[in-house]
Amino acid sequence: MIEHFDKIWWEDSWLLGWERAGDNLTLYVDVHLLQNHPLFEPFDKKRVFGCYKTARLVVSGVHQVSGLPSGRHDLQWNAALDGYKDVGDIDVMNVEEEGRRVAMDVSAARAADSFRLEVTGRSIDLIFEAL
């Protein structure tokens, strides 16, 4: 199970990219941390809506993947926004089966690029570190 899963506002978070290597799938995300999350930091309310942190959502020992448009989508830096360009908004995020299955609905700018991702693996970890 993802530690502090309920202290993240997933529906105001973004998918930035992904890569599959062997039996691991890494999803790069920009998540909105709620005030009770241990990594929450004060933020400039005039500049941003909340405390956002980039992280890697790593599914290890992948058994099944469906809905992912391709095996890789590289991170793309947007200098004007001083952040990574997102693939789409995370509309729904669920972790089930004792933390071994994740389901994510992603809404892209073009409806045709939206998708539902489902991944089952040995474990799922959310890792906060510089990308």
C-alpha angles and dihedrals in degrees: 000000000000110000112242091005091153092053092066124082095222094178089063094048133094140223109229102180145305146221134198119212119174109311094341128092119195119197116193110215140177106214132194108230117210120226093259093056111109092233095049113130131186112264140198103265091196091058106034138021097230149339106302125184130183117230145163118247101203122194108194125197094019113207099173138010125182133171099022107136094217141351093259140022112179123221112260120205118220106203093189091059094034090230145075120292110245127231089212149311119289101236097173129015123182132170114195143166097051093311098309100104128056127188120189131178112207122195113203127197088256111051090219089063094054118108147174114234122200121182131175121191146145094272142353123214132179109213121191112205138119111290 
